[in-house]
Amino acid sequence: MSKTVSVQARRELVRALRTRYRASSHAEKTRILQEFASISGYHRKSAIRILNGSWELCEPSYARHRPRLYDEAVRQALIVLWEASDRVCGKRLKALLPVLLPALERHEHLQVAPAIRAKLTAISAATVDRLLREVRSVSSQGRARRAPTALRRSVPIRTFADWDAPPPGYMEMDLVAHSGETAAGSYVHTLSLTDLFSGWTECVPLLVRDSALVIEAVDALRGSQPFMLRGLDVDNGSEFLNDALVRYCATQSIEFTRSRPYHKNDQAWIEQKNGAVVRRLVGYRRFEGMAAVEALSRLYAASRLFVNFFQPSFKLKEKRRLGSRVVKRYHAPETPCARLLASSAISEQVKSQLRGIAETLDPLQLLDEIRRMQSHLALLSDGGHPHTPVAQQDDLSRFLSGLCTAWRQTEVRATHCKIPKPPRYWRTRKDPFETAWPTIQQWLEVDPDQTGKDLFERLQHQHPGVHPNGELRTLQRRLKEWRSQMARKLVFGVQQGAVGLSIAREAQTTPAANAANVPLDANEQEHVL
C-alpha cells in the first residue's frame, strides 16, 4: 500500500501510539497495529519495529531550498525586453532574445551586465513565462456580389491540405474591413498578404474596396519583397475574382488559386495573420477617409519591419491523429527574416541585403512609431481631427523609461481601448402606466403599505385585458422609485431646506413628479420611511 499521509503526520502518529502500544495486551496491540499500518502505509513488519522503538524515524537535519537563479535584475531586464518585443509569448521571446538584445545594445537603449546577459541567454521559455506571470496578469485585460460562374470555374481551388511545403513566394491574400460596429457607408480596408514558407507579412491600406486598387497594391509590393511572387491564393470575394486580377496574374506568371466558399480554414495562414498582426495593431474600430489611410500607411511601414524582423512565429512541423486526439508538432519559433536567411531558395545577394537591413533597424524606435500612430488612429476614430504627428528622430529615453512600468497601465494600445458611451437617461418603450399612474398614486395616498403585486392585481381587475402579467416588474420598479422620491423629499425637506428644494425640482422631471408634490401627514410619512 502506498503511503497516504505526510512524513510529519506519520512521526506524530508514532509518538502518540508508541507508549500505548508497548503497554497494551496482545489483542490490543493487534488492533493498534492494523490501524497504524492502514493509515501510515507501512508494511506490517516495519510498523512493528517502529512501534517497538527498534527503528527511529530520522528527523531532517536541515530544510533544503533550491537556490534562486534568476533574481530581480533579470526579471526587470526581461520585462523591458518583453515590452520591446510587443509582448510576445515566452517561446517566441526566447527565440527573439539573441536578436533583440544585441539590437537594443547596439543602439544604446539597454546596457546589460555580463552576468545578467548570460542568464538571459540561458533562460528557458517556461522560466520566461513564470517570471512574467504577474506582469501579464496586470496588463491583461451584406455579402459581396458573386463572381461570374464561368470565371469562378476557371480559377482552380486550393484547400488547406493541398499545400506541400511550398518555397518562398507563395502567398495568401485577404481583405480586413475597418467598419467598426456597422458596415454602412465607405470605410478603409487593409489588404494583407503572408508568405506560407516564412510568414513574411505585408499590409497595405485601401481607401475603398476596389479591384483596381488591389492590383496596384500587389504590383507595388512585388518590388519590396525579398522574394519573387510565385503564387496568390485568395477567397471568393469580387475584389479578387475578377477578370482584371486573373489577367494580371496570367501576364506576370503568377499562379492564381482560390479557396472553397465558406471554408475559412483553406486560408488558415492569412486568417491567423489577420488576427495576430492587423487586428492586434489596429483593433476593431471604424476608420474612414484619407487621414486614416495616411496614418495606417505609416503604421504598416513601421510594423512591416518590426513584425518581419523582430516577431518570431510558430510554424507547423507535423500533425498526427491519435484516435480522437490531434497531436501537432511545431518548429522552433523564428522570425520571417531568419527563415528566409536559412532557405536555399533565396539568393546570397538578397540575404546580404536582409542582413544589412537588420543591422540598421532599431526595434525600440519602430515600436515607438507604432504606439504613436495607434494613438493617432484612436483620435481619428473618436471623431477628432488631429494633425498627423511628425516622425521623431531624437532619442527614445522617454519611451524606454516607460517600458519598465507600462505593464501597470493594462492596455497600452490606444486602438484597443473602448470608446466611452454617454450615460443612458431616455426611454426606449412607451410607458405602460402613463394613464394609470395618477390612479395608483391615489391608492398609495390612502394606503402607502400596499405592495406592487396588490396594486397590479387591483389595476388588472379595474382595467381587464389592458395590462398583461409581464408588466408587474415594471410597476414594482416604478413603485420603488416613488418611495425613494418620497423618502428623499421628506428627509432633505426637513433637515436641509435648500437641498430639498433642488431635489423637489429634479423630481418634477420624472414620471413620479405628481406624487412628489402630494402633502403627507404624519402617518403617511411614517409609512414611507
N, C-alpha and C positions, 0 to 999 in steps of 0.2 A: 504494500500500500504506500502511496506517495505521501510525503509529509504535508499536512493540511494547515498547519499553524506555523507562525514565525519562530525563529530561534529564541528570541527573547521570551515569547509566550511559553515555549517548552521549558526554559530554565525556571520560570516562575512556577510552572506546574510541578516540576521535580521538587523544588523547595517546599511546596505545600504538601506533597504526598509522601515524601521520603520518611519522615518521622512516624507518621501514622501507619505506613506500610510495614515498617520494622516491628512495631508493637502489636500488629493485628494477628489474628488467627489464620490458619491455613485457608479456610473458606473465604475470609475477608480479604486476604492477600490475592486470592484468585480473582475476586470481583474487581479489586482495585487495579490489578494488572491488566485485566481485559479492557477496562475503561481507559486506562492510560495508553495502552497500545493503539486502541482505536482512535483516540484523539490526537496523539503525537505522531502516529505513523511509524513508530519504531517497530522493529521485529521483536517478538516476544522475549527471546533470549537477551537482546540488548536492553529491553525495558527492565528485565530482572536485574542485570548488572548495574544499571543506572539507579534504580530504587534501593538496591542494597548498599550503594555507596562505593562499589568497587571501581566505578568508572565515572570520573568527574567531567562535566561539560566545561570545556575551556572557554574562559572569557576572552574576548578580543583585547589585545594589549593596546591597540590604538585604532582609531577610525581612519580608514583610508579614503582620501579625497583625490579625485583626478585633478591635476593641476590645470589651471586655466591658461589656454594657449593664446587666445585672441582677446586682447584687452580692449579698453575703451578707445584707445587711439586707433586701433584697427577698425573698430566699429564706426567711428566718426569719418575716417577716410573712406570706408565702404559706403556710407550714406552719401557723401559727396559724389563718388563715382556712380552710384545708383541714380542720383538725380541727374547727373551729366549724361547718362545713357537713356534718359527719358523713361526711367522707372521700368526697366525690363525685368524679367524673372531671373531667379538665381542661376539657372543653367545657361541662359543667354548671357548674363553678366559675367559668369565665369569664363566663357569663351571670348568675351569682349575685353577683359582686363588687360591682356598682353598688348592690345592695340590702343585702348583708351588711355591707360595710364601714361605710356610714353608720349602720347599726343598732348595731354594736358601739361606734362612736364616740359615738353619741347616749346610750348607757347607760354611757359612761366605762369600757368594758372595754379599749379599744385607742386609742392615740394615735399616729397615723402622720404622719411628716413630709411636707410638701407634695411634695418631690421623689420620695419613695417612693410616695406616693399616686398621682402622675402616672404612674409606671412601672407600678403595679398596674392602673391603669385602661387603659393602652395595651397590656398584655401579651396575647399570643395564647394560644390553648388549647394549641397544640403546645409553647410555651415553658413553660407551667404543668406539663404532663406531664414535660417534660425536667427541670425544677428539682425536681420531686417524685419522680423516678425512684428515687433512693436511699432516700428515706423510705418509699415504698411497698414496696420490696423487703424492708425490715426488718419492716415491720408486717404484711406479708402471710404469713402462714402460716394381713274379712267384708263384703259389699256390702249397701247399704241396700235395704229392700223396695221393689219397683217400684210406681209409682202405678197406679191402675186404668187399663185401656186406654182407656175412654171419656174419662176426664179428660185423659189424655195427648193424645188426638186433638183435644180442644177447645182446647188451647194451641198456637198457631202456632209453627213453627220459624223461627228466625232464624240464619243462618250468618254466617261471618266476612265474606263478600263482600256481604252484604245491607245493611250499614251504609253510608250515603251522607252523610257529613259531618253528623251529627245535631246539633241545637242543645243547649245545656246542659240537663241534666235526664234524659237517657237513661243509665241506669247498669246495669252488670253486677254480679251479686251471687253470692257463693260462701261456703262454709264452710271454714275451715282447722282441722284437728284437731291438738290438742296432746297426742298419746297417747304420745310417746316411741317406744320400740322395740317396744311391744306395744299392741294395740288392745283388750285385755281390760279390763273394768271401766268405770267412769264417769270421764270426763276433760273438761277445758274445751275449748270451741271458740271460734274467732274468726269473727264474721260481718263480712265485708269487702265494701265497695261502692266502685266507682270510676266517675266520670263520663267518658264517651267523648270529650267535647269538650275538657275542660280537664285531665283526670287527677286531679280532686279526689277524695281517698280518705278514706273513713270506716271505722273499725274498732270493733266492739263485742264484748266477751267474753260468752259464753253459758255458763252453768253446765252445761247438758246440751243435747243436740241435740233440740230440740223446736220444732214448727211454731208454737206459741203464742208462744214467746219470740222467734221470728223476726219475727212480725207486730208485737209490741210494740217491738222494736228499730227496725224500719223506720218505724213511726209516730212514735217519738221522734226519729229522725234527720231526718224531714221538716221539723221546726221549726227545726233548727240549720243546715241547709244554705243557702248563699247563692243557691239557685235552686229552682224548683219541680220536684218529681219527676214526670217525664212518662212514663217507661217503666222496666221492670225486665226484665232478661234473666238467666235462671237456668239451672242444669243440671237433670238429671233425678232428683235426689235426692228422697226422700219428704218431707223437711223443707220443700221448696219446692213440689213438685207435689202439692198437696192442696186440698181444697175451701175451706178457710178462707182461704188466701192468695189463691186465684183470686177468691173472692168479695170479699175486701178490696180488691184492685186494681180490680175492676169497680166497686165502690162509690165509690172515690176517683178514678176516671177515669185510672187508671194503665195504660198499655199493658203487658201481660204476655206475654212470649215465652220460649221455651226453646231450648237448643242441641240438636244431634243427639247421641244416645247414643254415647259412646266417641270423640267428636271434641272434644278439649280446645281445639283451635285456634279453634273457634267462639267461645270466650270468652277470646281471647288477651289482652285488656286486663286483666281481673281476674286471670288466671293470672300475668301479669307482676307485678302489684302484690302478689300473694300472696308472691312471692319477694323482690321489691325492698323491700317495706315490712314485711309481717308476719314472714316468716322472718328478715329482716335484723335486726329488732328483738328477736324472741322466740327465734329458733332452732328447734331440733327436740327440745327437752326435753319431759318429761311434766309437766303441771300439772293439779291436781285440787283441788276444794274451794273454799269461799268466800274463803279467804285469797288464793288465786291469782287469783280473779275480781276482787277489790278491787285487787290490785296491777296487773293488766292494765288495769283501768279507769283508774287514774292514769297508767299508761304511755301508753295510747292518747289520753288527754286532752292530754298534752304533745306526743306525736308528731303528733297531728292538726294542730296549729298549726305545728309545725316542718316537717312534710312539705309541707303545702299553701301555706306562705308562704316557706319557705327551701330548698326542694329542687327545683331545675329538672329537668325531664324532657324527653325527646325525643318528638316526635310525627311520625308518618309523613306525608310530603307526597305522594309518588307512588311507584309500584312498576312497573317495566317489565321484561319478559323479553327478553333478547338471546340468542337461541339457547338454550344450556343454562345461561346465567347470568342471575340475577335482580338487577337494579340497583334499589336503594332510595335515595330522597332524603328527607331529614328537614328539618323546620323548625328554626330556631334554638332551643336549649333555653330553656324558660321555666317559671316556677313556675305551678301551677294558679291561684293568685290573679292573676298577671299575665295569663293567658289570659282569665279572666273579666272583668278590667278592660278588656281590649281588645275584648270581644264586644259587639255591638249588641243582643243578646237580653237583656242584664242591665240593669235599670233604674238610673238615676243614684242613686237612694236607696240601693240595695244596694251600688253601687260606692263611695259615700261611706262606708258602714259598713265595707266591706272596707279602705279606706284608713285609717280611724280605728283599726281593729284592728291593722293592720300598723305603725302609728306607735308603738303601745304595746308591741309584742312585743319581748322580749329573747331573741335566739336562743341566747345562752350559758346563760341561766337554763333555757330549755327543754331544751337538751342535757344540762345537769347533772341535771335531773329525770329524763330518760330513762336516764342512766347509773346513777343511784341505784336506780331501780325495776328495771333489769336485774339489778343485783347482788342486790336483794331477791328477785327471781324465781329466781335461781340458788340462793340459800339454800333457798328453798321446794322446789325440785326435788331438791336433795341430801338432803332429809329433815329439814331444820331447821324450827323454828317460831319465827322471829324476829318481833318486833313490827314493824308497818308503820311505816316511817320517816316522821317528821313533815316536811311541806313546809317547806323553808328559805327564808326571805325576806331573809337577810343578804347581805353582799357575796360575790362569787364570785371573790375573789382566789386562793383555794386552787385552784379548778378552772381558772382562767385560767392560773396559773403552771405547771400541769401539761401544758398543751397543747403547749408547746414541746418537751417530751421524751416525750410519750405514744406517739409512733411507735416509740420504742425498746422498748416493752413488748409488741410484737407485737399480740395481740388485746386490746382494751380492753373489749369487751362480755363481761360475765361469763356471759351466757346462751349464748355460743358456745364456752366453754372445756369441754373434755371432763371427764367425771366420772371421777376416779381409780378404777381397778379393783384389788381385792386381788390379791396375787400368787397364782399357781396352784401348789398343792402336792399335790393329790389326783389319783388315777387315775380315768379315766372308763371304762376297759375292764378286764376280768379279766386278771390276769397269766397269759400262756400258759405260763410256765416256773415256775409256783408249785410244782408237784410235782417237776419235773425239775431244779430248781436245786441241791439237795444232791448229786445225782449229778454234775452239771457241776463243782461245787466239788471233788469227789474227783478228777476228771480233771485239774483245774488243779493240785491239790496234787502229783500225780505228774509232770506236765509243764506248767509255767506258760507255756511259749512257744507253746502251741497257739493258733492263730488262731480267730476266731469261725466262719469257714466250716468249718474242720476239725471243730470241736465240734458244729456244726449237722448236718453230714453223718453224724457218728457217732451223734448223737441220733436222726436220722431212721431210720438203719439199726436201731437198737435198739428204736424205737417207730414202726413203719411206719404211715403214714396219720394220725398224731396231729398232727404239726407241718408245716403247708404251707410252701412256699418263701418266702412273704411274711413269715414270722416271723424270717428271717435278720437283718434290720436291727435288730429288737428285741433279739435275742441279742447282737449286736455292741455295742449301746449298754449293755446290762447288763454285758457283759464289760469295757467301758471304765470303767464306774462301779466295778466291783470292783477293777480295777487301781489306780484313783485312791485308793480307800479303803485299799488295802494300802500304797501309797506314803506316804500321809499318816500312817498309823499307825506305819510304820517310822521316818519322819523325825522326827516330833514325839514319838514314844515314846522315841527315843534321846536327842534333844537337849533336849527340854522335857517333863519327865515330867507336869507338871500339865496342860499343853495337850494332850498325847497322851491323857491320861485322859479329858478332856472330849470330845475327838473320838471316842474309842472308845465313849463313852456315846451320843453322837449317832448313831454308825453302827449302834447296836443297833436303832434305829427304822426302818432301811432294809431292803429285801429282801435285801441282802448282809450282814446282821448276822452270820450264822453264819460267813461267810468271814472277817470281821474278827477273830473270836476264835480262828482257827486259828494255832497257833505255826508260825513259819517258821524253817528252818535257814539257814545262811549262803548256800548255793547258791540257795535259793528267793528270799532277799532280793535277791541279785544279779540274778536273772531279773526280778523285779518292777520294780526300778529301771532 
